């Protein structure tokens, strides 16, 4: 059949186009697929017939060419932004009379292929069928980049960065039925307050918004004329205010489409008093510290007080910044830091059943007016409770007192806790059975034991107060219950299992580095966030730490640059009348300097009507992160086994749906489009993650913390938790290196997470997000060990090594430069563990090799066979 098509195509081209054999062969050579070649020549055949019929008329028209210099009407409508122009009804084909017909050479032919036939255009790489059971090495050698939406070049340049705003599908299905057919999740991943090096800040008396849906003007609106613009979400036509006619950047008048709001998809407005319910609050920080015997023994107070002393002047704020301290064991201790006192004054409240403030003032003081007293307290605190015998913890009453203290202003409460609360409101009992840690069936107690902490958090949120929890515990502390205080008040959760100042120095160092970031990073107060989308789309489930005030308004007492959010979407009305949809998130907050600001991000995506286009636009990392959030909710509301089944079914359903669209599909093969080729691998990694794994000993607090991280981490950090990156580092070179701040950073290729990639002659670095492992093979080159680790040979490397020494060798410089580059811009400082081959510590390292089989979980290949078996049922 293929030989006949070649001969037929060749003879048609040769006969009608009167081409020589050499040219015809060149034309055939550019066609990669035999079937595509057939459609190409068929269209070319029709094209040449029309040309032959018109050739005589054109020859006759040559005499009139001198008077026909105006370019004829091509007949294309401009269409909406991002859409391909279409021919007007009755438009004539493009012809320039007076120009003799020329047969297409190689250059002209290559440039015009797309116009001849849709079938002749090459298939996008994202739709290339991949046989997953045969192509075993599917992990790319470089990090996976987010897909770029299929928009025209101008819109691509204007679109929001995927670091801030990302959708699971970069091609939005036209209907809910089409989305259902694709069996893919639709949702958004947001990182709205991330640190930005460039951010257009707009000061204007008039913030231009749609009068109907209140969308902020953005690059994807359309200007009907200089005085009117059309909203890209609800399509209402709005007037352009007079002030908006002036462009402050170019200092010109009459070009509203060139203003920065319309040229940037991420902007920040300085808000007017219209956006304030009260005067902007000052930055207020309250530290609530566990000082029971357990806490003093752990030694965290020394690290915290030292970090505060070092960063006191770097706390975000202005001249109004206020700060306060409380400590607690079985009683609650307040500290009077009023300016003019010779030393801090401790005030003790022992009635924890009816908590009250011992004095209405002087417990929250101006940072700069009382700085010396604050320093005195921080220097004294680590030793004040050294001899305590108090073992109880009245955390609940301490939080009630903190709420009363913060209610007049709002702000941030930082709670440090080391054990189960054992007295007063909110006391908890141990719910963990250590014998059930390796259970393959039911995992219990993933939800809270009491609603005390949730109710308190909602009260705090109503008074613009967020609660951040630092849990430093060596025993079970019921994080499932304690986490509610942060989840519903828009706070953060930090967890340090087995924390001890001297016995676990790596955790102590991690706390110190985390505190430096925590105390100095940007912060927004009394914030709300609203997400809007094009008419026809709707949001139905939000993920993150917040309180949902109304259907689409999230209340965020605090917002920080390390907070991520997710939202699920559905298609309520068909999108047949539009070629583009847009999403906009607006974050209204008070800066630490007392300014009311609005940060706005706008994302634009194309609408498609074919299933193939939906699959072509899958953002597999965004999809897996959204599914992870959904699985956490399912684990708590239903069961862990239900969540695991749902994750497996997500792979089965999507690949089965894709398989039904592919003709000539072998039933014995497991086929995925290239856009989804990593989907089964990522789901398997998720099933082996601490949050969802079974059959492996997992402490309940560790599991709950992993779930908390999934719900609030931005995508870029969450992906490293789900699927770590593995690099070989004993052969680092400058080939392909990048330059960062006058530092050369090697870029070794990624290795798949399997023991088969490890060699005993090598050294490998695994980046798990919050922890780094350096695995040293037993036969690793002694030169590398000496140059990078500072020891003469493998045997001399200590079992618990957590630092790389700064050695004056090229190998050391390269390794440290690469690790420093990986560490930069992380919300949590990773711990480094050097793991020797055959040492007991290697167990944790090998648990992250998710492509390998364990006693309780499939290998990657076995998982693929399981998926294939489920599809064939």
N, C-alpha and C positions, 0 to 999 in steps of 0.2 A: 504493500500500500504506500509506504513512504517513498519507494523508488518511483512509483507512478506519479505521486504528487510533485516530486522534484522535476520529472520530465515534463509534466503538464505545465507547471509554473514556468519552467525554463522556455518552453516553446511559445507560451502565450506572451511572455515578456519579449522574446526575440522577434516574434511575428508582428505584434502591434506597435512596439516601440522602435522597431528597426534598429535595435542596438547590436553592437558587436558582442561576441561571446565573452570577451574579457570584462566588459562592463557588467554584463548580466551575472557573471560569476561573482563579481565584487558585491553586487546587490544581494545575491543569495548568501554571501558570507556574513552579512551583518544580521541575518535572521538566526537567532539562537535556537528557536523551537520550530520543528517541522510544521506543526499545526498552525502556529502563528504565521509561518511563511505562506501557508495556503490562503488564510484570510487576507494577508497583505496583498498577495498577487491578485486575488479576486477584486479587491477594492481598486487596485491599480488598473486592472482591466477595465472597470467601469469608467474610471477617470480618463483613460486614454480614448475610449469610445467617444465620450463627450468632447474631448479635445479635437479628435479628427473631424467631428461634425462642425466644429466652430472654426477650424483652421482656415477654411475658404473665406468665411465672413471676416476674419481678422486680416487676411491678406488684402481684402477689398478696403478695409478700414484704414490701412496704413497711409493712404493718401490724405486722410483727414486728421492724422495724428498731430499735425502742427497746431491745430486749433483746440486740442483736447489736453490741456495741461493740468486741469483740476482732477485730483484724486477722486475716483468714484466712491459712492456710498458703499462701504463694506457691508453694512447691515448688521451691526452688533449692538445689542443693548449693554450698557455698562453693568447692569445688575447691581446687587447689593455687595458691600465689601466682602471679599473673601470668596464670592461665588464666581464661577466661570461664566463669561459672557455667552449669551445664546443668540442665534440668528433671529432677526426680525422676520415677521410673517411677510412672505413675498420678496424677501431680499434676494438680489442676484449674486451669483458667485463673483469673487474678486477677480477682475481682469483689467489689465492695463492695455488698452488698444494702442497699437503702434509698436508694441514690443514683440518681436518674433518669438515663437514658442521654442524653448530649449528643453531637451530631455534632461532629467535631473541627474547630475553627477553625484559623487559620494557625499559631498558636504551638504548639498541641498537636500538630498534624500534623507539623510540622518536627521536634519532639522525639521523635516515635515512629516516624519512617520506618525506622530501622534494625531495629526489631523486627518489621516486617511482611514483609520479604523481603530476602534477601541480595543479590539482583539490584538492589534499589532503592538500596543504599548506593553513594555515589559512588566511582568508581575512584580509588585513591591517585595522587597526582601522579607518584610514582616509576615507575608502570606506564604512564604516558601514552606512546603510541607516537610516536616522533620519526623523521621522514624525514630522515636525515642528509645526503643529497645535495641536499635542498631547503632545509633549515634550516641555513644556513651560519654564522650567528652564534650558536653554541650556548654560547660561553663566558660564564658569568654575570658581571655587572658587579662583584660582590663576591666575596671568597674563598669557596671551597667548604667548607661545614661538614659534619662527619661525620653520617651519618644516625642518628636516635635509634631505638633498638630499640623494637619495638611491645609494650611492657609496660604494666601498669597504673601509675597515677600514683605510687603508693607505691614500687613497685620502681624506677621511673625516677629518683626522687629519691635512692634508695639506691645506684644503680649506679655502677660505677667510671668515672672521667673518661676520655674517649677520648684525652686527652693522655698517659695512662699505659698504657692497655690498649685495643686495638682489634682487631676481627675483620673479615676480608674480607667475611663475610656476617653481617648482623645478624639474619637469620632462618635458623636452622640446619636443613638438610634432615633429614627423618626417617630417611632411608636413604641408603646409599652409592649405590644405584642412582639415586635422585633427584638426588644431587649430580653423578653422572656424566652424567645427562641434561642438567643445566643447563650443563655444560662451563665451570664457574667454579672458580677456585682457592679452597681453604679453608685459612685459616691465621690466625695471630695476629701483631700488631705490638706490641712492648713497649718502653716507656721507663720501666723500673722504678725508677730512682734519680734521676729528674729533680728539680730544685729545686722545693720546695713552700712556699707561704706559710703554709698551714695543714695540719698533720699531727698527728692524735691520737697521742700517745705514751703507752703503757700500761705501767705498772710493776705487776707482780703476781707473786706467788709461784707461781701456777698459770696456765699458758698452756693454754687449753682447745682440745683437738684431738680429731679422730675417732680412736677406738682402732683402727680398721681401716685406713683409707687415709691417716691423719695430716693430713687437711685441718684448717686453722685455722678455728675458729668464725667465722661471718661473717653479714652481713645476710640471706642467702638460705637459711639453715637453717630448719627448722620446729620449734617447741617443742610437743611432745605434751602436756606439762603443765609445771609449774614445775620438775620434777625430771628431765625427760628431753628430749633434743633429737635430731632426725633429721638426719644428714649429707646435704647437698645434692649430694654427688658420688657416694658409694657407697650411700647410703640406710640406713646402719646407725644404730640407735638407741643413743645414748650417755647416760650419767648426767651431770647437771649437778653439778659439784663444789660443796661447801658454800661455799667462798670466792666462787664466781661468783654466789651469790645476793645478795651485797651490791654495790650500785652506788655507786662512789666519786664519781660526778658529782652524783647527786641525794641521796647519803647515805641511801639507802633500802634496805630489805631485801625480798627476795621478788619482784623484778622482773628476772630475768636477761635478758629480751628488750629491756630498755632500757639495757643496758650499752654503752659506746662501741664495743666489738668488734662488736656486733650492729647498731649504728646507723651505722657507717661502712665503706665498701667498701675504703678505703685506711687502714691503721693501721700503727703501728710498735711492736713490743714490745721492752722491755728484757729481754734473755734472761738466764736463770740459768746456773749452771755446767754444767747438763745439756747446754748447747749449745756447750761448749768442749772441744776436744781438748788444749788447752794454755792457759796464761794469755794474755789478749789481748796481741798484739804492740804495740810502740810504732810510731809513724810513722817510717819510715826512708827517706831519699832519697839516691840515689847518682847523680851526674852524670858521664857518660863522654863526653869531648870530643875530637873530631878536631882536632889542631893541626898537621897537615901544611901544606906551603906553600900548597896550594889553599884550605885552611880559613882560614889567616891572611889570604890575599889577599881572600877573600870578606868578611871583617870581622864575622862573626856573633858572635865572642867579646865584642866591646864591648857589643853589645845584650844578650846573655845575662847577662853579669856585672852590668851596670847594672840589669837587671830583677830579678836575684836580690838585689842590695843594697837595692833599693826595697821588695821584698816578703818579705824574710827573716823579719820578725816576723809576717807574715801566712800563712806556710806552715801548713797544717792540722796540728795536733798538740797535745801537752801538754808537761809538764816533762821527759818521757822522749825527746822527738824527737831523732833522730840524723841526721847528714848527712855525706857524703863526696864526694871528687872524684878522678877519674882523667883523665889526658890520654894521647893516643897518636898516634904517627906510625908509624915502623918499629919503635919500642920502646914500652914502656908505662911511664907515670910515675904513681906513687902520691904522696899528700901526707899527711904526718904532721901532724895538727892537734891533738895532745895538749895539754891545758891545761897551762900552765906554760912552754911553749916561747916564745922571744922572737919567732920568726917561723916561718912554715910551712916544713916540711922536705920537699924533693922526694926520692923514692926511685925509682930507675930499674931496671926489669927488662928486659934486652935479649934474654933467651932466650925468644923467642915460641913456640918449639916445645914447651916444657915450662913453662907458666906457673905461677908460685907467688906467694904473698903475701909481701912482704919483711918484714912484721911482723904478728903476729896481732892486735894491738890498735892503737888510735890512728888507724886509717884511716877508721873510722866513729865520729864523736865526737858528744857531746851538743851540740846546737845552742846552748844558752844558756851552757854552761860554756866553750865555745871560740869564742864569737861574734866576739871581736875578731880572733882568728887567721883565722877564716873571711872576715871583711871584708878583712883584709890580702891574703889569697890572691885574692879577687875583684877587688880593685883592681890587683893585679899581673899577673893572667893575660893580659889583652889585649895586653900588651907583652912578655911573657916569650919569645915565639917569633917576634918580628917579623922577625928576620934568618935564619929557618930556610931551609935549602935542601932539606929532606927532603920528597920527593914521594910516598913510599909510605904505605900505610894498612893497619895490622894490626888491622882491626876485629874479626875472629874471636877472636884471642887476648885482646883487650881485654874482649870479652864473656865469655870463659871465666873471666878473672880477676874480673870483676864478679859472676859467678855464685858463685864461691868466697867472695867477700867478703860477699854478701848471704844465703847459705844459712842461717846460724844464726838469723836473725830473719825474713827475708822483707821485702818493701817494694816500692819503685818505683825502677827504673833508667831514667834519661833519657839516651838516646844521641843525640849530634849528629854527623852524618856528611855529608861534602861530595863524596865521590867513590866509585868502585868500590874495594872492598877488594882490595888487591894483594899482601898477604903473609900467610903462615901459614894456619892453618885457616880455611876459609870464603872463601878468595880467589875472585874471580870474573873472568870475561872478558867483554868487550863482546859482546852477542848481537844488537844492533840493526843492521839494515841501513837507513840513511836513505832509500834508494831505494824501500823497501817501505812507507813511512809512509802513502802514499795508496792502498795496495792495495785493490782491491774484492773480492779473493778470500781468500787465506789470510793470517791474522795470526798469526804464530808467537811463541813464547816468552812466553806469558801466565802460565805456571807457573814454579816455581822451577828453577834450574839445579842446585841441590844440596839435600840434606836436612839440611845442617849447621845451618841457622838454625831449622828446625822442631824438630829434636832438642834443640837448646839451649833453645828456648822451652818445650818440654815438661818438661825438667829444671827450669827456672826455675819453672814452674807448680807442680811438685811441692813446691818449697820456698817457695811463697807469694810469688813474686817476679814482677812484671810488667815488661815492657820496652817503653818508649815510644820511638818513632823520630822524630827530626827530620831530614829529608833536605833539605839546602840545596845544590843541585847545579846547575851550568850545563851539565853533560854527562850522558850516559846513565850511570845508576848501578845498574841491574838491581833496581829496586824490587820486581819480582816475586819475587826471592829474599830480599831484605832484609826485606820485609814480614812474612815468616813469623815473625820474632822477636816481633812484636807480636800477630799473629793468634792464635797458640796460647798466648800467655801472658796474654791479656786486656788487652793494651796498646793504645795509640793510635798513629796514624800522622799526621804532619804533613809536608807537602811544599811546598817553595818553589823552583820551577824558576827558573833564571836568577837566583838570589839574588846580590846584591852590595850591600854597605853603602852605597856612594856612587852606583854606576851605575844601581841599581834601587831608588830610595828608597821606592816604594810597597810592595815586598816587605819592605824593612827595617822599615817602619812596621807592616806586618801581623804580622811576627814579634814585634815589641815588644808589640802588643796581645794577640796569641795567648798569649804567655808570661804576661802579667798574669792572664789567665783560668786558664791551665793551673796556675800556681803557687799560686793562692789558692782555686780551686774546692774543693768538698767532695770527699772521697775515702773509700772504704771498703777495708779490707784483708782478706785471707784470707777471701774470700767464696765462697759457693756459692748457686746459684739452682735451684729446682725448680719446674716448672710441672705442675699437676694439672688434670684435667678430668673431667667427668661420665662415669660408667661407660657404655661404648659408644663413646666417642671415644678416639682415640689420636694421639700425636705421632710423627712419623717423621723429620723433618729440621729441624735448627736452623741459624740464620744469625746471624753476629756474630763477635766476637773472644772466644774462650773455649777451654777444653778440655772435651770431653764425658767426664765421669768414669764415668758409668753411663748407662743408657738415657734417663733424664730428669733427670739431675743435671749441671749445668754448673759447672765449676770456674773461678772468677774471682779470680785473685790480687789484682787491684785492680778496683774498680768506681767509675765516675765519673758525674756527672749528665748527661753528653753522649753516653752510650753507648746505642745502640738495638739491639734484637734482633728476630728473626722466627722463627716456627716453623710448619711445615706440619702439617696435621691430616688425618685420615681417619676415616671412620665404620665401626667394626668390627662393631658390633651395632646393630640397628634401635632407634630411639628412640621407638617407638610407645607406650611406657608412661609417657612423661613429656611435659609441656608446656614444660618449661624445661631448659636446660643451663647449667652454670657452669664457669668457668675460674678457677684461682687460681695466682698466682705468689708464691712466698715467697723473699725474698732475705735470707740470713743473712750478716752481715758484722761486722767490727770497726771501730768509728768511730775517727777520728783522736785522740779523747780516751780510747781504750782501753775503750770499752763494747762489749759484744756485743749486737747488735740484729738484729731480724727485721722487714723491711718486707714487708707482705702487701697484695696487690691482688686483688680478686675481681670478676669480670665475669659478669653474668647475661644470657642471651639466650633468646628463644622458639624453640620447635621448630615447624616447619611441614610440611605434607604435600603442598602443591600447588606446582607449578613456578612459577606466577605469584607466589606469596609469596616464593619464593627470589629471583626477579629483583627483586622490590620492595625487598628488604633488602640489595642489593649496596652495599658501601662501595667505590666505584670507586678512591679514592686508596689505600686499604689494599691492594686487589687489585693495583694497578699496582706498588706497592712490593714486595709479595711476589713478583710475577713478575720484577721487576728482580733480586732476590736469586737467584731460581732461574736466571735467564739468566746471571748471573755464573758460577755453578757449571757451567752447561752450556758456557760459553765455554772454561773451563779444562779440564774433563774431556773435552770433545769438540772443538768448534771454534766460532769466532765466528759463522760462517755458520749453523751449527745453532741457536745461541742466537737469532739474528735470525729464522730461520724459525719457531722455536717461539713467539716473541712475536707474529708475524703470525698464526700458526695459532690463538693464544689468542683473537684478535679474530674470526677467521673462524668458529671453532667455537662461540663463545658467541652471536654474532649469528645464526648459522645455526640453532642450537638454539632460540633465542627465536623466530625466524621460523616454525619448525614448530609453535609453540603458538598463533600468531595466525591467526585465520580471515580470509578475504577479503584476504589479503596480496598486494599487487601484486608480481609477480616483477621488475618494472623498478625497484623502490624498495629502498633499503637502510634497513631499519627497526630501531630499537633502543628498548628501554624508556628512559624518561627517566633511570632510575638508571644506565644504561650509556652515555648519549649522549656522555660525555667519554672513554670507553674507547679508541676508535680514535685520538683526538687525543693522549692520553697515551702510547699505544704508539708512535705516530709520533715523538713527542718523545723517547722512550727510544731509538728506533732512530737518532736524530740526536745523541744524547748521546755525549760523548767515549768512554765505555766501549764502545759498540757501533757507532759510526758507521764507515762504510767510504767509500773514495773521496775523503776529505778528509785532508789531511796531519795526522797525529796522532802525536806522539812516544810511544814505547812506555811510558815511565815515566808520562806523562800519562794514558794509557789505563788502566794498571794502578792508578794512584792513584784514578781515577774509580770503578773496580770496588771498591777498598777502601772508599771512602766509601759506596757503595751498601750494602755489607755491614754497616756499623756506625753509620750515621746514623739518628737517630729520624725517624719519618715526616714530621713537620712541616718538618724541614730538608731531607730527601731530596726532597720534592715540589718545592721551589724549584730544586733541581739539575735535576730532570727537566723541569719546565715552569715557566720563569721567569715572574714577574709584570711586566707592562708598564703604566706609568701616564703620563698626560700631566701635566706639572707646571708649565707656563707659565701655567696658568689656575687655580691652587689658590685655593679659597675656604674660608670657615668653614662653609659649608652642609654639614650632615651630619657635621661634625667631632666628634671625641671628646676628652674631657679626661683627661689622664694626668699626675699629679703637678703640678697647676697649670699644665700646658702644653696648649695647644690644638693638636690634631693633625688636619690635614686628611685626608679620606678620598676621594681621587679614584677614579673607577671604573676597573676593569680594562679593558685593551685587548687585542684578540687579537694574537697574535704574527705579524704580517704587515706587510710594508712598505706595504701599502695604508692602514694606519692611521697611518702617519707622514706628517706634513705639514711642509714646509720652513718654515712659519711658526711651528712649535711646538718645544717641548723635551720629551723623554720620558725617564723613568727606568725602567731595566730591573733588576729584582732577581733575580739568579741564585743567591742563597744566599751564596756566598763572594766574590762580586764584584758591584758596582753599576756600571752604565753610565748616563751622562747624555748622550743624543744631542741635539745642538743643530742645528736646521735652518738652512739657509743664509740664510733670510729671517726668522729668529726676531726678535721684537720687541726693539729695542735697549734698551728700558726694562727688560725682564726680564734681559737679559744684564748690564746695568750694576747692577741691584738685587740680583741673585743671584750672579753670577760676578765682579762687580767690574771689568769691562772695558767700554769705551765701545761696542764694536760687535763683530760676528761675526769680522771679520778680525783683531782684536787678541787673540782668545782663543789662548793657547799650545797647542801640539800635545800636550804631556804635562802635563795639569792633573789633579791627584789630590786636591784639597781644595776645599771651598766656604768662602770667607771669611765671617767673622762680621760681617755688615753690618747697620747700623741701619735696615733697611727692612722693611716688612711682607712683601714677597715673599720676602726672604731668611729671615726668621723662620719663615715657613710651610714653605719648602722644607727648611730644616735640621731643623725639628721633625718633619717627616714622615720624613726619612731617619734621624734618631736613633731614632725609634719603630720603624722597620723593623730597625735594627741591634740593638736591645735583645734580650737573652736568646738570643744566638747562640753556639754553641760556637766558631766561627771568626770573627774580625773581617773583614768584607768590605772589599776594596780598592775605591776609587772611581776610575773613569776618566771624564773628560769627553771625549766623542768628537764632533769636528766633522764635519758633513756633508761628504762628498767627501775626507776625510782617509784616509790608509792604515790608520789604526787602526780604521776602521769595519768592517773585514772580520770581526773577532771578534764585534762586536755583531750584525752581520747573520746570522752563523751560528746565533744563538739565535732567529731569527725562523722557528720550525719549521713554520709553515703555508705558507711559501713554497718554491718549487722550487729545488733546487740541481742542479749538474751530475751529482751522483751519487745524488740522493735525490728522492723524490716530493714534490710539494706535498700539502697536506692533502686537497684535492679529488681529486687523482690517486690518493692512497692509498685514499680511499673507493671510487673506481671499481675499484681493484685488489681490494679486499676483496669488493666486490660480484661481481666476475668470479670470484673463487675460490669464493664461496658457490654461484654458479650452475653450477659445473662438474659 
